[in-house]
Amino acid sequence: MISERKKIILKSIVDEFINTGEPVASRILSKKNELNFSSATIRNEMAELAEIGLIERSHSYSGGIPSDIGYRFYVDNLLDVIELNDIETNSIERITSISPFFQKKDVFIREILNYSLSVINRLSDQATFIFEPGDRIIPVKNIKLVKISECVHVIIYQLNNNIIENKLFFSEYALNNSMVEKINNFINYHIKEYGSNFVSELKKTLLTNNGMFNLKKEIISITELVQSESKLSNIDNRALISGMKNLLKKPEFENIEKVRKILDIFENTEVLQKEIKNLIEFRNLHIKIGAEFDNSIFNDFSIIGISYCFNAENKGFIGVLGPKRMEYRRIISIVKNTSMKLSELISEVNLAKI
């Protein structure tokens, strides 16, 4: 358990470090009106915060900076999200000024997203990204179940954009070669006959086709898995990313090695896309910090992101990529408010008329 005093001191350390970028000394904190503690008390508490890993210090009398764990504790337990000022609020509200003058739906959506990206970019002064929502599942060309062992299989499927994917599939009971062939023939017949509606039609057939009754559960599981995966594939190569110059101005990235990391991220957007795709499942605000990333190239970064939706099924992802020392309270408000406004605008516009 962390005492209330430690929480207050940790919050002050994080806030001060975000503001100055300099290690925070106990004498600096002791001058703050909201901290009614002596410098010696603060120094002792900082020593204990360092011992439990919430701050980092080069030696016992040096100033402290938040560790990745410290940032996580701050974000999860100590953060008080601030209200945006009138200028910031009006900038986000102006997203609704985008008029449907465009003849094509895709062009219209892209203009909305580009404008939203520029708003967050300007207000946050960080790198920003938007992943477009898919307005449909990418149609499947074919599916093939390949037997590895009695209950272990690989599903190989090709989408209409010619992307070929594979997923492991574990059946509840042993499938022999004849069963695997029947499954493949049954599924691919429905794909050929019904196209993007093949899953619903296939389920209707299974209600009356007694010959496939014993394979019904496996067939539905395979097709629903592929359908789910094809939704995620629909965000591939649909990312808008901007603001590298904002990061290059940050003191954290003056080191040439860290500049190289930024260039790597922006030149190879697949790396960033992979990290963000791992967050797509979260409907609410999600924050990832430093060592929490799968790829060590992001060790100096944080992402603040949130889903925005056409509807419950189709969602994109919008957010900010910046140094761990970013102004979380304000940027969270910017990202959340932009997401809400974007979702509201897209849902209100009758896209069918464009």
C-alpha positions as CSV (number, residue, x, y, z in Angstrom):
1,M,0.0,0.0,0.0
2,I,1.2,3.5,-0.8
3,S,0.5,6.1,1.8
4,E,-1.5,9.3,0.9
5,R,1.6,11.3,1.5
6,K,3.7,9.3,-1.0
7,K,0.8,9.7,-3.5
8,I,0.8,13.5,-3.1
9,I,4.6,13.7,-3.4
10,L,4.7,11.3,-6.4
11,K,2.0,13.4,-8.2
12,S,4.0,16.6,-7.5
13,I,7.1,14.9,-8.9
14,V,5.4,13.8,-12.1
15,D,3.7,17.2,-12.6
16,E,6.9,19.1,-12.0
17,F,8.9,16.9,-14.3
18,I,6.3,17.2,-17.0
19,N,6.5,21.0,-16.7
20,T,10.3,21.4,-16.5
21,G,12.0,18.2,-17.9
22,E,14.5,18.5,-15.0
23,P,15.0,16.0,-12.2
24,V,12.9,17.1,-9.2
25,A,14.7,17.8,-6.0
26,S,13.1,17.7,-2.5
27,R,13.9,21.4,-1.9
28,I,11.8,22.3,-5.0
29,L,8.8,20.3,-3.7
30,S,9.1,21.8,-0.2
31,K,8.5,25.2,-1.7
32,K,5.1,24.2,-3.2
33,N,2.2,25.5,-1.2
34,E,0.1,22.3,-1.6
35,L,2.9,20.3,0.0
36,N,3.0,21.0,3.7
37,F,6.0,18.8,4.3
38,S,9.6,19.6,5.2
39,S,12.4,19.1,2.8
40,A,13.7,16.3,5.0
41,T,10.3,14.5,5.0
42,I,10.0,14.8,1.2
43,R,13.6,13.5,0.8
44,N,12.8,10.4,3.0
45,E,9.6,9.7,1.1
46,M,11.4,10.1,-2.3
47,A,14.0,7.6,-1.1
48,E,11.1,5.1,-0.4
49,L,9.5,5.9,-3.7
50,A,12.8,5.1,-5.5
51,E,13.1,1.9,-3.5
52,I,9.7,0.6,-4.7
53,G,10.5,1.7,-8.2
54,L,8.1,4.6,-8.7
55,I,10.9,7.1,-9.3
56,E,14.4,6.9,-10.5
57,R,17.5,8.7,-9.0
58,S,21.1,8.6,-9.9
59,H,22.1,8.8,-6.2
60,S,20.3,9.4,-2.8
61,Y,20.6,13.2,-2.9
62,S,19.8,13.8,-6.5
63,G,16.5,14.8,-7.9
64,G,14.0,12.2,-9.0
65,I,12.2,11.5,-12.2
66,P,9.2,9.2,-12.7
67,S,9.9,5.6,-13.8
68,D,7.6,3.8,-16.3
69,I,5.9,2.3,-13.3
70,G,5.6,5.7,-11.7
71,Y,4.0,7.1,-14.8
72,R,1.6,4.1,-14.8
73,F,0.6,4.7,-11.2
74,Y,0.1,8.4,-11.8
75,V,-2.1,7.8,-14.9
76,D,-4.2,5.1,-13.2
77,N,-4.5,6.6,-9.7
78,L,-3.5,10.2,-9.5
79,L,-4.6,11.9,-12.7
80,D,-7.2,14.6,-12.6
81,V,-8.3,15.4,-16.2
82,I,-8.6,19.1,-16.8
83,E,-11.3,21.0,-18.7
84,L,-10.2,22.4,-22.0
85,N,-10.2,26.2,-22.4
86,D,-12.5,28.0,-24.9
87,I,-10.0,28.1,-27.7
88,E,-9.3,24.4,-27.5
89,T,-13.0,23.5,-27.2
90,N,-13.8,25.7,-30.2
91,S,-11.0,24.1,-32.3
92,I,-12.6,20.7,-31.7
93,E,-16.1,21.9,-32.3
94,R,-15.1,23.2,-35.7
95,I,-14.7,19.6,-36.9
96,T,-18.4,19.8,-37.5
97,S,-17.9,22.6,-40.0
98,I,-16.7,20.0,-42.5
99,S,-19.5,20.0,-45.1
100,P,-20.3,17.0,-47.4
101,F,-19.3,18.8,-50.6
102,F,-17.5,15.7,-51.7
103,Q,-19.1,13.3,-54.2
104,K,-17.5,10.2,-52.9
105,K,-18.0,8.7,-49.4
106,D,-14.3,7.8,-49.0
107,V,-13.1,11.3,-49.9
108,F,-15.6,12.8,-47.4
109,I,-14.4,10.5,-44.6
110,R,-10.8,11.2,-45.4
111,E,-11.4,15.0,-45.2
112,I,-13.0,14.6,-41.8
113,L,-10.2,12.5,-40.5
114,N,-7.5,14.8,-41.9
115,Y,-9.1,17.8,-40.3
116,S,-9.4,16.0,-36.9
117,L,-5.8,14.9,-37.2
118,S,-4.7,18.5,-37.7
119,V,-6.7,19.7,-34.7
120,I,-5.1,17.2,-32.3
121,N,-1.7,17.8,-33.9
122,R,-2.0,21.6,-33.2
123,L,-3.5,21.3,-29.7
124,S,-1.2,18.6,-28.4
125,D,2.0,19.6,-30.0
126,Q,2.9,15.9,-30.3
127,A,2.8,13.3,-33.1
128,T,-0.8,12.2,-33.9
129,F,-2.5,9.4,-35.7
130,I,-5.9,8.3,-36.9
131,F,-6.8,4.8,-38.1
132,E,-9.7,4.8,-40.4
133,P,-12.7,2.6,-39.4
134,G,-13.7,0.0,-41.9
135,D,-17.2,0.4,-43.2
136,R,-17.4,-3.3,-44.1
137,I,-15.6,-6.6,-43.6
138,I,-13.1,-7.2,-46.3
139,P,-14.7,-10.0,-48.4
140,V,-13.0,-13.4,-48.2
141,K,-11.9,-15.1,-51.4
142,N,-11.4,-18.6,-50.0
143,I,-10.7,-20.5,-46.8
144,K,-8.7,-23.7,-46.4
145,L,-8.4,-25.7,-43.2
146,V,-5.1,-27.7,-43.0
147,K,-4.7,-30.5,-40.6
148,I,-1.6,-30.4,-38.4
149,S,-2.6,-33.1,-35.9
150,E,-5.9,-34.7,-34.8
151,C,-7.2,-31.5,-33.0
152,V,-4.8,-28.9,-34.2
153,H,-5.3,-27.1,-37.6
154,V,-4.3,-24.0,-39.5
155,I,-6.9,-21.9,-41.2
156,I,-5.4,-20.2,-44.3
157,Y,-7.6,-17.6,-45.8
158,Q,-7.3,-15.1,-48.6
159,L,-9.1,-11.7,-48.6
160,N,-10.3,-9.8,-51.7
161,N,-7.4,-7.4,-51.2
162,N,-5.1,-10.4,-51.9
163,I,-3.8,-10.5,-48.3
164,I,-3.3,-14.1,-47.2
165,E,-3.5,-14.8,-43.5
166,N,-3.4,-17.9,-41.3
167,K,-4.6,-18.7,-37.8
168,L,-4.3,-21.7,-35.6
169,F,-7.6,-23.5,-34.9
170,F,-8.2,-26.1,-32.2
171,S,-11.1,-28.4,-32.8
172,E,-13.0,-29.9,-29.9
173,Y,-12.6,-33.4,-31.2
174,A,-10.5,-35.2,-33.8
175,L,-11.2,-34.3,-37.4
176,N,-10.1,-36.9,-40.0
177,N,-9.0,-35.9,-43.6
178,S,-12.5,-36.6,-44.9
179,M,-14.1,-34.2,-42.4
180,V,-11.5,-31.5,-43.2
181,E,-12.3,-31.9,-46.9
182,K,-16.1,-31.6,-46.3
183,I,-15.6,-28.5,-44.2
184,N,-13.5,-26.8,-46.9
185,N,-15.9,-27.7,-49.7
186,F,-18.9,-26.5,-47.7
187,I,-17.4,-23.2,-46.7
188,N,-16.0,-22.3,-50.1
189,Y,-19.2,-23.2,-51.9
190,H,-21.0,-20.6,-49.7
191,I,-18.2,-18.0,-50.3
192,K,-18.6,-18.5,-54.1
193,E,-22.4,-18.4,-54.0
194,Y,-23.0,-15.6,-51.4
195,G,-19.9,-13.5,-51.3
196,S,-19.7,-11.2,-48.2
197,N,-23.0,-12.7,-46.9
198,F,-21.6,-16.2,-46.8
199,V,-21.5,-16.6,-43.0
200,S,-25.2,-15.8,-42.5
201,E,-26.2,-18.0,-45.4
202,L,-24.0,-20.8,-44.3
203,K,-25.7,-20.8,-40.9
204,K,-29.1,-21.0,-42.6
205,T,-28.0,-24.0,-44.6
206,L,-26.6,-25.8,-41.5
207,L,-30.1,-25.6,-39.9
208,T,-31.5,-27.9,-42.5
209,N,-28.5,-29.9,-43.7
210,N,-28.4,-33.0,-41.6
211,G,-25.3,-34.3,-43.4
212,M,-23.2,-31.5,-41.9
213,F,-24.8,-31.6,-38.5
214,N,-21.8,-33.2,-36.7
215,L,-19.5,-30.5,-38.2
216,K,-21.8,-27.5,-37.5
217,K,-19.9,-26.2,-34.5
218,E,-16.5,-26.4,-36.2
219,I,-17.7,-24.7,-39.4
220,I,-19.3,-21.8,-37.5
221,S,-16.2,-21.4,-35.3
222,I,-13.9,-21.3,-38.4
223,T,-16.0,-18.8,-40.4
224,E,-16.6,-16.5,-37.4
225,L,-12.9,-16.4,-36.6
226,V,-12.0,-15.5,-40.2
227,Q,-14.8,-12.9,-40.3
228,S,-13.5,-11.3,-37.0
229,E,-9.9,-11.3,-38.3
230,S,-10.9,-9.7,-41.6
231,K,-12.4,-6.7,-39.7
232,L,-9.0,-6.0,-38.1
233,S,-7.3,-6.4,-41.5
234,N,-9.5,-3.6,-42.7
235,I,-7.5,-1.0,-40.9
236,D,-4.2,-2.0,-42.5
237,N,-2.6,0.7,-44.6
238,R,-5.4,3.1,-43.6
239,A,-3.4,5.1,-41.0
240,L,-2.9,8.9,-41.1
241,I,0.2,9.9,-39.1
242,S,1.5,13.4,-38.7
243,G,3.7,15.5,-36.4
244,M,7.2,14.1,-36.6
245,K,8.5,17.7,-36.4
246,N,6.7,18.2,-33.1
247,L,8.7,15.3,-31.6
248,L,12.0,16.5,-33.0
249,K,11.6,19.8,-31.0
250,K,11.3,17.9,-27.7
251,P,14.4,18.0,-25.4
252,E,14.1,14.3,-24.9
253,F,14.9,13.6,-28.5
254,E,17.9,15.9,-29.0
255,N,20.2,12.8,-28.8
256,I,20.9,11.5,-32.4
257,E,20.0,7.9,-31.4
258,K,16.6,9.0,-30.2
259,V,16.1,11.1,-33.4
260,R,16.8,7.9,-35.3
261,K,14.1,6.1,-33.4
262,I,11.6,8.8,-34.4
263,L,12.6,8.5,-38.0
264,D,12.3,4.7,-37.9
265,I,8.8,4.9,-36.6
266,F,7.6,7.4,-39.2
267,E,9.4,5.7,-42.1
268,N,8.1,2.3,-41.2
269,T,4.6,2.9,-40.1
270,E,3.9,-0.9,-39.9
271,V,5.8,-0.8,-36.5
272,L,3.4,1.8,-35.2
273,Q,0.4,0.2,-36.7
274,K,1.2,-3.1,-35.0
275,E,1.4,-1.5,-31.6
276,I,-1.8,0.4,-32.2
277,K,-3.6,-2.7,-33.5
278,N,-2.9,-4.3,-30.1
279,L,-5.0,-1.5,-28.6
280,I,-7.9,-1.6,-31.0
281,E,-9.9,-4.0,-28.7
282,F,-10.2,-1.3,-26.1
283,R,-13.3,0.8,-26.5
284,N,-12.4,3.3,-23.8
285,L,-9.3,5.5,-23.4
286,H,-6.1,3.5,-23.4
287,I,-2.6,4.6,-22.5
288,K,0.6,2.7,-23.1
289,I,3.9,3.8,-21.5
290,G,7.6,3.0,-22.3
291,A,8.5,-0.5,-21.4
292,E,4.8,-1.6,-21.8
293,F,5.2,-1.6,-25.6
294,D,6.1,-4.9,-27.4
295,N,8.8,-3.2,-29.4
296,S,11.7,-1.6,-27.5
297,I,11.9,1.2,-30.1
298,F,9.0,2.8,-28.1
299,N,10.8,2.8,-24.7
300,D,11.0,6.6,-24.7
301,F,7.3,7.1,-25.8
302,S,3.8,7.0,-24.6
303,I,0.6,6.6,-26.6
304,I,-2.8,8.0,-25.6
305,G,-5.5,6.6,-27.8
306,I,-9.2,6.0,-27.9
307,S,-11.7,4.4,-30.3
308,Y,-14.2,6.3,-32.3
309,C,-17.1,4.7,-34.0
310,F,-19.3,4.6,-37.0
311,N,-21.4,2.2,-35.0
312,A,-20.8,-0.6,-32.5
313,E,-19.2,-2.8,-35.2
314,N,-17.0,-0.4,-37.1
315,K,-14.4,1.6,-35.1
316,G,-11.2,3.5,-35.8
317,F,-8.6,4.6,-33.4
318,I,-7.3,8.1,-32.8
319,G,-4.6,9.4,-30.5
320,V,-1.2,10.9,-29.7
321,L,2.3,9.6,-29.7
322,G,4.7,11.6,-27.6
323,P,7.5,11.4,-25.0
324,K,6.7,9.8,-21.7
325,R,7.0,13.3,-20.3
326,M,3.8,14.6,-21.9
327,E,1.0,16.6,-20.4
328,Y,-1.3,13.6,-19.8
329,R,-4.1,15.6,-18.2
330,R,-4.6,18.0,-21.0
331,I,-3.9,15.6,-23.9
332,I,-6.4,13.0,-22.5
333,S,-9.1,15.7,-22.6
334,I,-8.1,16.7,-26.2
335,V,-8.2,13.1,-27.5
336,K,-11.4,12.2,-25.7
337,N,-13.3,15.3,-26.8
338,T,-12.1,14.9,-30.4
339,S,-13.1,11.3,-30.5
340,M,-16.6,12.1,-29.2
341,K,-17.0,14.9,-31.8
342,L,-15.7,12.8,-34.6
343,S,-18.1,9.9,-33.7
344,E,-21.0,12.2,-33.4
345,L,-20.3,13.8,-36.8
346,I,-19.9,10.6,-38.6
347,S,-23.0,9.0,-37.1
348,E,-25.2,12.0,-37.9
349,V,-24.2,12.4,-41.5
350,N,-26.3,10.3,-43.9
351,L,-23.3,8.9,-45.9
352,A,-25.6,7.1,-48.3
353,K,-26.5,10.4,-49.9
354,I,-22.9,11.4,-50.6
